[in-house]
Amino acid sequence: MPELIPDSDLLQPPDFIQLLDEDGGRVPNPEFDRWVRDIGATELGALYDDLVVVRRLDVEATALQRQGELGLWPPLLGQEAAQIGSARALRPDDFVFSSYRENAVAYCRGVGLTDLVKMWRGSAQSGWDPASVGMAVPAIIIGAQTLHATGWALGAQFDGVDAVAVTYFGDGATSEGDVNEAMVFAASFQVPVVFFCQNNQWAISEPVGLQARVHIANRAPGFGIPALRVDGNDVLAVMAATRVALDRARSGNGPTFIEAVTYRMGPHTTADDPTRYRDPADLAAWAKRDPILRLRRLLEAEGLFTPEFEAAVAAHADAAAAELRAGCIALPDPHPLSVFDHVYTTPQATLDGQRDGYAEYLASFDSAGSTSSSTSSKGASV
């Protein structure tokens, strides 16, 4: 077994950006404090509301999967600050290319709550219209979205606009060829893209120290891309780092790599059992770094965490969870033949033949011998 990087070295190197410590106290940092000077009492309250709501949605979706209402769900428990802090730094005309775990980012981009679960319920091939929210549907192929983001950013550069592409991926994805190829291309053409790595310490059951002999952020300069390493459980630090990267991109200074050091508190997906490979003591240590608890302590210290505020946030979270559950259960089952829709933009003979063959197969289960219901969905929307 190769020697792993010690946890103490992995978590807090000298250049680790942190504006809130684990007890919610402000950590002075003149270089990055100025990027969040506009975040006052109202904005802090809104960030806390975001964190609580998306965690409640995540817990509800996990429960829906356990109850057989979803086929699968990728929990984001523990990673809320990394996603909220970065997503709330974006402009509407920026564009997000994510993996399958960025449901908090989708929430911030305005994706409907029911749309978050359509794909995982098997009711649609994708959850939402990317153009309407500035966010592509989740990429299941590990790292592929980084190529899409780089291409989009090149298009923005050609168009002469200052919109930025942001692509999210995990620590494991940095070992994929697609991510490395995307960084080579982005650096070569200095395109406006932010590579946002959520280092949640695990690529399914493989610890980050096994695949990374140096901090993941240290890889980016090898491609000619400056990197920031930030406390991913500190929503303010994440927002500051993301704003720095966005400003660089908008100013024509090319890509930036951000490594947000966080922790996946739950399983990789609801099909995973992390107790088989994860030390409970490690989980307990990270629980003390909880991003929601950290921001709550700051609000308490500043006299902003009132009973009325707490009740309002809890009510919002419960209402969102109820909407998610009701919307999920009410989703209609797609017609079986709709799987052939939207594969190609124009008619295609081979696909039409497959559709006809599948229609005949479905008709064989119809005791009445009618094929009208099986063939009427040609062109139906999913």
Phi, psi and chi 1 to 4 in degrees:
 res  aa     phi    psi   chi1   chi2   chi3   chi4
   1 MET       -  125.0  173.4   70.0   70.4      -
   2 PRO   -62.6  150.9  -17.1   28.5      -      -
   3 GLU   -70.9  132.7 -177.3  179.9   -7.2      -
   4 LEU   -91.8  157.3  -56.1 -174.9      -      -
   5 ILE   -68.3  130.8  -58.8  173.4      -      -
   6 PRO   -58.8  143.2  -21.7   32.2      -      -
   7 ASP   -55.7  -39.0  -76.4  -11.7      -      -
   8 SER   -61.6  -32.2   57.7      -      -      -
   9 ASP   -79.6  -31.0  -69.7  -19.1      -      -
  10 LEU   -70.7  -35.6  -84.3  170.4      -      -
  11 LEU   -87.3  -44.9  -60.6 -177.2      -      -
  12 GLN  -138.4   77.2  -59.0 -150.4   19.2      -
  13 PRO   -74.0  172.7   28.2  -34.6      -      -
  14 PRO   -57.5  -31.3  -26.2   35.2      -      -
  15 ASP   -94.6   18.5   59.1  -13.3      -      -
  16 PHE   -72.8  115.9 -170.2   73.4      -      -
  17 ILE   -82.7  123.6  -57.2  164.6      -      -
  18 GLN  -145.6  129.1 -172.4 -179.0   70.0      -
  19 LEU  -112.0  -17.6  -59.5 -177.6      -      -
  20 LEU  -127.7  125.8  -73.7  178.6      -      -
  21 ASP   -79.7 -178.9   63.2   26.1      -      -
  22 GLU   -67.5  -16.7  -65.7  174.5   14.4      -
  23 ASP   -97.8    7.6  -65.0  -39.4      -      -
  24 GLY    84.3    7.5      -      -      -      -
  25 GLY   -82.5  144.8      -      -      -      -
  26 ARG   -72.1  135.1  -72.9  -59.1  -59.6  -96.4
  27 VAL  -106.2  110.8  178.5      -      -      -
  28 PRO   -60.2  132.7  -21.9   33.8      -      -
  29 ASN  -152.8   89.0 -172.5  -36.7      -      -
  30 PRO   -53.8  -34.3  -24.2   33.6      -      -
  31 GLU   -66.8  -36.4 -177.3  179.2   -2.5      -
  32 PHE  -108.7  -20.0  -71.3   93.2      -      -
  33 ASP   -57.0  -37.1  -81.4  -22.5      -      -
  34 ARG   -66.4  -19.1   63.5 -170.5 -178.0   91.8
  35 TRP   -81.3   -9.5  -69.7   96.7      -      -
  36 VAL  -127.8   25.7  -70.8      -      -      -
  37 ARG   -64.0  -26.4  -79.1 -157.8 -170.8  113.3
  38 ASP   -79.8   -5.0   60.5  -45.4      -      -
  39 ILE   -86.8   95.2  -54.2  -59.7      -      -
  40 GLY  -100.6 -157.7      -      -      -      -
  41 ALA   -59.6  -46.2      -      -      -      -
  42 THR   -62.3  -44.8  -60.0      -      -      -
  43 GLU   -67.5  -38.7  -68.0   77.1   17.6      -
  44 LEU   -62.5  -41.9  -74.1  173.4      -      -
  45 GLY   -62.6  -39.8      -      -      -      -
  46 ALA   -66.4  -39.0      -      -      -      -
  47 LEU   -64.7  -41.3  -71.9  171.1      -      -
  48 TYR   -62.8  -42.5 -177.5   81.5      -      -
  49 ASP   -59.2  -44.3 -177.1   83.1      -      -
  50 ASP   -57.0  -48.8  -77.0  -19.5      -      -
  51 LEU   -60.1  -44.9  -64.9  171.7      -      -
  52 VAL   -68.7  -43.4  172.4      -      -      -
  53 VAL   -63.4  -45.7  168.8      -      -      -
  54 VAL   -69.7  -31.4  -62.5      -      -      -
  55 ARG   -67.2  -40.0  177.8  169.6  -68.0 -173.6
  56 ARG   -64.3  -40.0 -177.5   70.1  178.6   82.4
  57 LEU   -63.5  -40.1  -69.0  171.6      -      -
  58 ASP   -65.1  -43.7 -170.9   60.9      -      -
  59 VAL   -63.3  -40.5  170.3      -      -      -
  60 GLU   -66.1  -42.5 -167.4   68.9   25.7      -
  61 ALA   -64.6  -38.6      -      -      -      -
  62 THR   -62.4  -41.7  -60.4      -      -      -
  63 ALA   -63.7  -39.8      -      -      -      -
  64 LEU   -61.2  -38.9  -75.8  164.8      -      -
  65 GLN   -67.4  -42.2 -168.7  -78.0  -32.0      -
  66 ARG   -64.1  -26.4  -60.5  -53.3 -168.6 -159.6
  67 GLN   -91.4    5.7  -66.1  160.6    4.7      -
  68 GLY    85.0   10.3      -      -      -      -
  69 GLU   -88.8  -20.2  -60.9  -66.1  -13.1      -
  70 LEU  -124.6  146.2  -62.9  178.1      -      -
  71 GLY   -74.9  -31.1      -      -      -      -
  72 LEU  -163.4  156.7 -169.5   71.9      -      -
  73 TRP  -151.7  134.3 -179.5 -106.2      -      -
  74 PRO   -98.8   98.5   30.3  -26.2      -      -
  75 PRO   -62.9  147.8  -22.0   34.8      -      -
  76 LEU  -114.4   12.8   58.6   83.3      -      -
  77 LEU   -50.2  122.1 -174.1   65.6      -      -
  78 GLY    99.2  -16.9      -      -      -      -
  79 GLN  -106.1   15.1  -62.5 -179.9 -136.1      -
  80 GLU   -61.7  -42.5  -64.8   89.5   -5.7      -
  81 ALA   -66.5  -38.6      -      -      -      -
  82 ALA   -60.4  -39.4      -      -      -      -
  83 GLN   -81.1  -44.8  -64.0 -170.1   23.5      -
  84 ILE   -67.9  -46.6  -64.5  -64.9      -      -
  85 GLY   -60.2  -38.1      -      -      -      -
  86 SER   -78.3  -43.8   56.3      -      -      -
  87 ALA   -65.6  -35.9      -      -      -      -
  88 ARG   -74.6   -5.3  -72.0  -55.6 -173.0 -164.7
  89 ALA   -89.0   -9.1      -      -      -      -
  90 LEU   -85.0  156.4  -55.9 -179.4      -      -
  91 ARG   -94.7  159.4  -68.9 -169.2  -30.1 -152.6
  92 PRO   -59.4  -30.0  -27.2   36.2      -      -
  93 ASP   -87.7   -2.8   60.1  -25.6      -      -
  94 ASP   -72.5  164.1  -64.8  -31.6      -      -
  95 PHE  -133.4  135.2 -151.3   94.7      -      -
  96 VAL  -105.6  136.0  172.1      -      -      -
  97 PHE  -124.3  111.7  -65.0   85.2      -      -
  98 SER  -116.5  171.2   75.4      -      -      -
  99 SER   -87.5 -157.1   75.0      -      -      -
 100 TYR   -92.3   -0.4   42.2   79.4      -      -
 101 ARG  -106.2   -4.1 -159.6 -178.8  -56.1  -80.7
 102 GLU   -87.2   53.4  -79.9   70.8   49.6      -
 103 ASN   -71.2  -27.9  -65.5  -62.4      -      -
 104 ALA   -69.7  -37.1      -      -      -      -
 105 VAL   -63.2  -44.1  177.4      -      -      -
 106 ALA   -60.2  -40.7      -      -      -      -
 107 TYR   -58.9  -45.5  171.2   80.5      -      -
 108 CYS   -66.4  -29.6  -68.6      -      -      -
 109 ARG   -81.0   -4.6  -63.3  -58.1  -79.8  172.9
 110 GLY    95.0   15.1      -      -      -      -
 111 VAL   -65.4  135.1  172.0      -      -      -
 112 GLY   -61.6  147.7      -      -      -      -
 113 LEU   -62.5  -42.6  -59.8 -174.7      -      -
 114 THR   -65.3  -33.5  -56.2      -      -      -
 115 ASP   -63.7  -23.2  -68.8  -17.6      -      -
 116 LEU   -63.8  -27.1  -67.8  174.2      -      -
 117 VAL  -112.6   -2.2  -64.2      -      -      -
 118 LYS   -54.9  -49.5  -80.6 -178.2  178.9  178.0
 119 MET   -66.1  -40.4 -179.9  179.8   70.2      -
 120 TRP   -72.5  -19.2  -57.1  110.9      -      -
 121 ARG   -87.1  -14.8 -173.4  169.8  170.5   85.4
 122 GLY    83.6   19.5      -      -      -      -
 123 SER   -90.4  -12.6  -61.3      -      -      -
 124 ALA  -157.5  158.8      -      -      -      -
 125 GLN   -80.7  -14.8  -65.6  171.9  -12.6      -
 126 SER  -155.0  164.6   62.1      -      -      -
 127 GLY   -94.5  -28.3      -      -      -      -
 128 TRP  -153.8  170.6   56.2   80.4      -      -
 129 ASP   -84.7  111.2  171.2   20.8      -      -
 130 PRO   -57.4  -38.8  -25.3   35.2      -      -
 131 ALA   -65.2  -29.8      -      -      -      -
 132 SER   -77.1  -20.7   66.8      -      -      -
 133 VAL  -123.1   -2.4  -66.2      -      -      -
 134 GLY    67.9   37.1      -      -      -      -
 135 MET  -152.8  124.5  179.8  173.5 -179.9      -
 136 ALA   -68.4  156.9      -      -      -      -
 137 VAL   -69.3  157.1  -66.6      -      -      -
 138 PRO   -57.2  142.1  -25.4   35.2      -      -
 139 ALA   -95.3  121.8      -      -      -      -
 140 ILE   -85.3  -33.5  -57.2  -59.6      -      -
 141 ILE   -68.4  120.2  -59.7  173.1      -      -
 142 ILE   -60.4  119.7  -55.6  -61.4      -      -
 143 GLY    85.8  -10.7      -      -      -      -
 144 ALA   -61.1  -30.7      -      -      -      -
 145 GLN   -66.0  -20.7   68.9  -85.5   15.6      -
 146 THR   -67.9  -33.9   58.6      -      -      -
 147 LEU   -68.1  -41.6  -65.0  170.4      -      -
 148 HIS   -62.8  -42.5  -52.0  156.1      -      -
 149 ALA   -64.0  -41.5      -      -      -      -
 150 THR   -65.2  -40.2  -59.6      -      -      -
 151 GLY   -64.3  -42.3      -      -      -      -
 152 TRP   -62.5  -42.9 -170.5   96.7      -      -
 153 ALA   -63.6  -37.4      -      -      -      -
 154 LEU   -63.4  -39.3 -176.9   62.7      -      -
 155 GLY   -63.3  -41.2      -      -      -      -
 156 ALA   -62.6  -38.0      -      -      -      -
 157 GLN   -64.1  -44.1 -173.1 -179.1   70.0      -
 158 PHE   -63.5  -36.0  -75.2  157.4      -      -
 159 ASP   -75.8  -13.2  -70.3  -18.0      -      -
 160 GLY    74.8   25.9      -      -      -      -
 161 VAL  -103.7  161.5  -60.8      -      -      -
 162 ASP  -103.3   23.2   67.1  -11.7      -      -
 163 ALA   -72.5  153.4      -      -      -      -
 164 VAL  -125.9  143.1  178.9      -      -      -
 165 ALA   -93.7  137.2      -      -      -      -
 166 VAL  -124.2  127.8 -179.6      -      -      -
 167 THR  -121.2  131.6  178.3      -      -      -
 168 TYR  -104.8  142.0  -68.2   84.2      -      -
 169 PHE  -160.9  169.0   49.0   93.1      -      -
 170 GLY   -99.0  175.4      -      -      -      -
 171 ASP   -61.1  -37.3   46.0  -73.4      -      -
 172 GLY   -63.7  -32.3      -      -      -      -
 173 ALA   -65.4  -22.4      -      -      -      -
 174 THR   -68.5  -11.8   61.0      -      -      -
 175 SER   -91.2   -2.6  -65.7      -      -      -
 176 GLU   -84.9  145.4  -66.8  -74.1  -17.6      -
 177 GLY   -60.6  -37.4      -      -      -      -
 178 ASP   -57.9  -43.0  -76.7   -2.3      -      -
 179 VAL   -65.2  -43.6  175.6      -      -      -
 180 ASN   -67.8  -38.8  -67.6  -86.9      -      -
 181 GLU   -65.6  -38.6  -69.7  159.3   14.5      -
 182 ALA   -63.4  -40.4      -      -      -      -
 183 MET   -69.0  -36.9  -71.5 -161.6  -72.7      -
 184 VAL   -60.3  -47.5  167.6      -      -      -
 185 PHE   -66.4  -44.6 -158.3   93.8      -      -
 186 ALA   -61.8  -41.2      -      -      -      -
 187 ALA   -69.6  -38.9      -      -      -      -
 188 SER   -62.1  -40.5  -64.1      -      -      -
 189 PHE  -104.2    2.5  -67.7   91.9      -      -
 190 GLN    51.0   51.3  -72.1  -67.6  -76.6      -
 191 VAL   -85.7  155.5  -61.9      -      -      -
 192 PRO   -80.5   82.0   30.4  -35.4      -      -
 193 VAL  -135.8  141.3   58.1      -      -      -
 194 VAL  -110.2  121.4  176.3      -      -      -
 195 PHE   -91.6  112.1  -66.1   95.8      -      -
 196 PHE  -111.7  104.8 -164.9   97.6      -      -
 197 CYS   -97.0  119.5  173.7      -      -      -
 198 GLN   -90.6   98.5  -69.1  178.4   86.4      -
 199 ASN   -81.4   93.2  176.8    2.1      -      -
 200 ASN   -95.5   16.5   65.9   14.7      -      -
 201 GLN    80.4  -11.6  -47.4  -57.5  -47.6      -
 202 TRP  -139.4  131.2  -66.0   96.6      -      -
 203 ALA  -102.8   87.7      -      -      -      -
 204 ILE    57.4 -105.0  -51.6 -176.7      -      -
 205 SER  -105.6    6.5   58.6      -      -      -
 206 GLU   -96.4  119.9 -179.6  179.6  -72.7      -
 207 PRO   -70.2  149.4   27.0  -35.2      -      -
 208 VAL   -61.1  -32.1   64.4      -      -      -
 209 GLY   -66.0  -17.3      -      -      -      -
 210 LEU   -78.2  -31.6 -175.5   60.4      -      -
 211 GLN  -104.6  -10.8   64.2  170.4  -39.3      -
 212 ALA  -124.4  108.5      -      -      -      -
 213 ARG   -79.2  -17.9  -69.1  -68.7 -178.5  170.1
 214 VAL  -127.8  169.4  -62.1      -      -      -
 215 HIS   -59.8  140.8  -57.4  -56.8      -      -
 216 ILE   -57.0  -37.9  -73.0  177.0      -      -
 217 ALA   -60.1  -26.4      -      -      -      -
 218 ASN   -71.2  -13.3  -69.1   -2.9      -      -
 219 ARG   -74.4  -34.7  -66.1  176.7  171.6 -178.8
 220 ALA   -60.7  -43.2      -      -      -      -
 221 PRO   -57.7  -24.4  -28.6   38.2      -      -
 222 GLY   -64.2  -22.5      -      -      -      -
 223 PHE   -94.7   -2.1  -65.5   94.9      -      -
 224 GLY    86.8   23.2      -      -      -      -
 225 ILE  -116.0  122.8  -61.6  175.3      -      -
 226 PRO   -66.4  150.1   22.6  -31.7      -      -
 227 ALA  -131.7  150.5      -      -      -      -
 228 LEU  -124.0  138.1  -61.0  169.6      -      -
 229 ARG  -116.3  119.3 -163.5  164.9 -164.8  -96.0
 230 VAL  -128.1  151.7   61.7      -      -      -
 231 ASP   -67.9  107.0 -176.7  -16.4      -      -
 232 GLY   -72.4   -8.3      -      -      -      -
 233 ASN   -99.1    7.7  -74.7   11.3      -      -
 234 ASP  -111.1  101.6  176.0   -8.5      -      -
 235 VAL   -62.6  -33.6   68.5      -      -      -
 236 LEU   -71.5  -42.6  -71.1 -178.8      -      -
 237 ALA   -63.9  -40.9      -      -      -      -
 238 VAL   -62.7  -44.2  171.5      -      -      -
 239 MET   -62.1  -43.5  178.4  174.6  -75.6      -
 240 ALA   -61.8  -47.3      -      -      -      -
 241 ALA   -62.0  -41.0      -      -      -      -
 242 THR   -66.7  -39.8  -53.8      -      -      -
 243 ARG   -63.9  -37.5  -75.4  177.3  166.8 -179.9
 244 VAL   -61.0  -48.0  169.0      -      -      -
 245 ALA   -64.6  -41.3      -      -      -      -
 246 LEU   -64.2  -40.5  -68.6  169.5      -      -
 247 ASP   -64.3  -40.4 -176.6   70.1      -      -
 248 ARG   -59.9  -45.5  -72.6 -166.2   70.9 -101.6
 249 ALA   -65.8  -43.8      -      -      -      -
 250 ARG   -67.1  -25.3  -62.2 -165.8 -153.5  -74.7
 251 SER   -86.1    2.6  -58.1      -      -      -
 252 GLY    83.7   18.6      -      -      -      -
 253 ASN   -98.0   10.7  -67.3  -45.4      -      -
 254 GLY    84.8 -164.0      -      -      -      -
 255 PRO   -77.4  159.0   29.7  -35.7      -      -
 256 THR  -135.6  146.0  -58.2      -      -      -
 257 PHE  -109.9  128.8 -173.5  100.6      -      -
 258 ILE  -117.5  126.9  -63.5  174.0      -      -
 259 GLU  -106.5  111.4  178.6 -169.4   -3.0      -
 260 ALA   -96.4  110.1      -      -      -      -
 261 VAL   -82.8  111.3 -177.7      -      -      -
 262 THR  -138.3 -158.9 -177.5      -      -      -
 263 TYR  -153.8  134.1 -165.8   78.4      -      -
 264 ARG   -84.4  102.2 -168.6 -165.1   75.4 -146.1
 265 MET   -71.8  -26.4  -60.1  -69.6  -72.3      -
 266 GLY  -104.1 -162.0      -      -      -      -
 267 PRO   -77.5  164.8   29.4  -35.9      -      -
 268 HIS   -58.3  -49.7  175.7   70.8      -      -
 269 THR  -140.9  177.0   70.2      -      -      -
 270 THR   -69.8   -3.3   47.8      -      -      -
 271 ALA   -92.6   -0.4      -      -      -      -
 272 ASP  -104.5  151.9  173.9   41.5      -      -
 273 ASP  -123.7   94.1  177.5    9.2      -      -
 274 PRO   -68.0  -15.0   25.0  -33.6      -      -
 275 THR   -66.4  -15.7   63.7      -      -      -
 276 ARG   -77.2  -19.9  -62.3  179.3   61.6 -175.8
 277 TYR  -134.5   -5.0   55.6   80.8      -      -
 278 ARG  -112.7  136.1 -168.9  163.9   63.6 -171.9
 279 ASP   -74.9  124.8 -174.2  -14.8      -      -
 280 PRO   -56.9  -31.0  -23.7   33.5      -      -
 281 ALA   -65.9  -34.5      -      -      -      -
 282 ASP   -64.8  -44.0 -163.6   29.4      -      -
 283 LEU   -62.1  -43.1 -178.0   63.4      -      -
 284 ALA   -63.6  -38.4      -      -      -      -
 285 ALA   -65.1  -40.5      -      -      -      -
 286 TRP   -74.0  -26.9  -85.4   94.5      -      -
 287 ALA   -60.7  -29.4      -      -      -      -
 288 LYS   -71.6  -15.7  -63.3  177.2 -178.5  177.9
 289 ARG   -99.2   16.0  -56.3 -176.8  177.4  108.2
 290 ASP   -49.4  127.0 -173.9  -70.3      -      -
 291 PRO   -66.0  -32.0   21.5  -32.4      -      -
 292 ILE   -73.2  -45.1  -64.1  179.3      -      -
 293 LEU   -61.3  -39.3  179.5   59.7      -      -
 294 ARG   -61.9  -46.8 -173.0  179.7  -56.8 -166.3
 295 LEU   -70.2  -34.6 -174.2   55.0      -      -
 296 ARG   -60.0  -42.7  172.3  173.5  175.3  157.4
 297 ARG   -63.8  -35.8  -74.3  170.5  173.2  164.5
 298 LEU   -64.5  -45.3  173.2   65.7      -      -
 299 LEU   -61.6  -39.9  -67.9  169.8      -      -
 300 GLU   -63.9  -43.7  -70.9  172.8  -20.4      -
 301 ALA   -63.7  -29.3      -      -      -      -
 302 GLU   -97.0    8.7  -61.8 -169.3    0.2      -
 303 GLY    70.7   24.2      -      -      -      -
 304 LEU  -102.3  -11.7  -58.6  173.0      -      -
 305 PHE   -94.1   78.0 -161.9   83.2      -      -
 306 THR   -87.8  161.9   63.8      -      -      -
 307 PRO   -57.3  -36.7  -26.0   35.5      -      -
 308 GLU   -66.5  -41.2  -65.7   77.8   15.1      -
 309 PHE   -65.0  -45.7  171.9   75.5      -      -
 310 GLU   -59.2  -42.7 -177.9  178.6   19.3      -
 311 ALA   -66.2  -40.0      -      -      -      -
 312 ALA   -65.3  -41.6      -      -      -      -
 313 VAL   -65.9  -43.5  170.3      -      -      -
 314 ALA   -62.4  -40.6      -      -      -      -
 315 ALA   -65.3  -40.8      -      -      -      -
 316 HIS   -61.8  -44.5 -175.5 -163.8      -      -
 317 ALA   -64.2  -43.6      -      -      -      -
 318 ASP   -65.0  -39.5  -73.1  -17.7      -      -
 319 ALA   -65.6  -40.4      -      -      -      -
 320 ALA   -64.5  -41.9      -      -      -      -
 321 ALA   -64.1  -40.2      -      -      -      -
 322 ALA   -64.8  -39.9      -      -      -      -
 323 GLU   -64.1  -42.2  179.9 -177.1  -20.0      -
 324 LEU   -61.5  -47.3  176.8   72.2      -      -
 325 ARG   -63.4  -49.0  172.6  171.8  -73.2  -85.8
 326 ALA   -63.0  -42.4      -      -      -      -
 327 GLY   -65.3  -39.3      -      -      -      -
 328 CYS   -62.1  -51.3  172.3      -      -      -
 329 ILE   -65.9  -29.0  -66.1  172.8      -      -
 330 ALA   -83.2   -6.3      -      -      -      -
 331 LEU   -62.4  129.2  -76.4  169.4      -      -
 332 PRO   -74.1  150.3   28.7  -35.2      -      -
 333 ASP   -71.8  134.3  -68.4  -22.3      -      -
 334 PRO   -71.0  152.1   28.2  -35.2      -      -
 335 HIS   -67.6  139.5 -168.0  -76.9      -      -
 336 PRO   -53.5  -36.9  -28.0   35.1      -      -
 337 LEU   -73.5  -11.8  -73.8  179.0      -      -
 338 SER   -67.2  -13.5   67.5      -      -      -
 339 VAL   -61.6  -21.5   70.9      -      -      -
 340 PHE   -87.2  -11.9  -65.2   96.0      -      -
 341 ASP   -73.6  145.2  -61.7  -22.5      -      -
 342 HIS    66.9   14.6  -49.6  -59.4      -      -
 343 VAL   -72.2  -43.8  175.9      -      -      -
 344 TYR  -124.6  155.2  -65.6  100.8      -      -
 345 THR   -80.3  -19.6   57.1      -      -      -
 346 THR  -127.1  159.5   57.1      -      -      -
 347 PRO   -55.8  145.4  -24.8   34.4      -      -
 348 GLN  -140.2  122.5 -150.7  -91.8   -7.2      -
 349 ALA   -59.9  -44.3      -      -      -      -
 350 THR   -62.4  -44.1  -59.7      -      -      -
 351 LEU   -65.0  -39.4 -172.4   69.3      -      -
 352 ASP   -62.8  -37.4  -72.2  -16.1      -      -
 353 GLY   -66.2  -39.0      -      -      -      -
 354 GLN   -66.3  -39.2  -67.6  173.2  -12.3      -
 355 ARG   -61.7  -44.8 -177.7 -162.4  -62.7  -92.2
 356 ASP   -64.0  -40.2  -67.9  -18.9      -      -
 357 GLY   -64.5  -39.3      -      -      -      -
 358 TYR   -70.1  -34.6 -170.1   41.8      -      -
 359 ALA   -63.0  -40.1      -      -      -      -
 360 GLU   -65.2  -39.3  -67.9  179.2    8.1      -
 361 TYR   -62.2  -46.1  171.7   74.4      -      -
 362 LEU   -61.8  -38.5  -66.6  174.0      -      -
 363 ALA   -65.4  -24.4      -      -      -      -
 364 SER   -67.9  -16.5   70.7      -      -      -
 365 PHE   -91.4   -4.7  -65.9   95.1      -      -
 366 ASP   -88.8  106.3 -170.7  -16.7      -      -
 367 SER   -62.6  -23.5   59.3      -      -      -
 368 ALA   -83.0  -11.4      -      -      -      -
 369 GLY    80.7    6.8      -      -      -      -
 370 SER   -83.6  136.0  171.4      -      -      -
 371 THR  -110.8    3.2   60.6      -      -      -
 372 SER   -62.2  -41.4   59.6      -      -      -
 373 SER   -71.5  -24.6   61.6      -      -      -
 374 SER   -81.1  -27.2  -61.5      -      -      -
 375 THR  -106.0   -3.7   59.2      -      -      -
 376 SER   -81.7   -6.0   62.5      -      -      -
 377 SER   -94.7    8.2   74.4      -      -      -
 378 LYS   -58.5  121.6 -170.8  170.7 -176.2  178.2
 379 GLY    88.0    0.8      -      -      -      -
 380 ALA   -65.6  150.8      -      -      -      -
 381 SER   -78.6  148.6  172.6      -      -      -
 382 VAL  -107.4      -  -64.1      -      -      -
